[in-house]
Amino acid sequence: MPIDIYLNYRQAQTREWLQNSNQTQVIQEACRKIRDSLHGKCSRRKTYCVTPGERKNKWAKQVLQQAAAVARRHLDQGARPKSDLQQHFQNTWQQQWEEYRQKAPLDRHTPAQQDGDLLHHWKLHEGASKGESSLMVQMRTENIGLQAFLAQRKVPGIRPECDCREAIQMPKHVILACPNTSDSRMEWLQRAGTVDYRVLTSMKKGLHMLAQRMMGLGLLQQFNIAREMVIPLTVL
């Protein structure tokens, strides 16, 4: 789940708990009495300004109402989700993901954009270390510290061509075609069970092996420490 959606989910969850708390109701009632008392002592009533906390409470209330409405529509579709809020923000994530996928032409979709099932995204990362999981995301979105992406981001002095001069330096080229990374490639592909890059990036075993292979090549120095911590994959 993207960090912005996750943080909104946690904030709404906290606001829901606070609104249902007896202590919160006592505090709100005390504040109301103080506000009314202060207004009564003034010659004229001052304009009341909504506090940041009240704005957040209003936002959370609207989110909870929307989540409850969605939950009622799904009651006849099997088991109820773990929570109305969780389902609401998962739906938000799914909607944003579909919008992201539609931005690029079909022939230019990254491996991640080809996959519309968010639940499948989660399952791909099961059993992966944090370093592997991060690299798996980067390889599937192609937002990775190889020369093609760095040149696209206009990093000074970087050209998109691979050091082999045969193609631009993208994950697919590095893994399957680059002569500079050909050592033990055939043995690795035999263990992976396929030479289809799309299949490799869409199945759990293949993606874990891709991450370990990319770490082992040493092209991404930021993963050097993670590489030393990786345990060889034993998933069948």
Secondary structure by P-SEA (a helix, b strand, c coil): ccaaaaaaaaaaaaaaaaaacaaaaaaaaaaaaaaaaaaaacccccbbbbcaaaaaaaaaaaaaaaaaaaaaaacccccccccaaaaaaaaaaaaaaaaaaacccccccccccccccaaaaaaaaccccaaaaaaaaaaaacccccaaaaaaaccccccccccccccccccccccccccccccaaaaaaaaaccccaaaaaccaaaaaaaaaaaaaacccccaaaaaaaccccccc
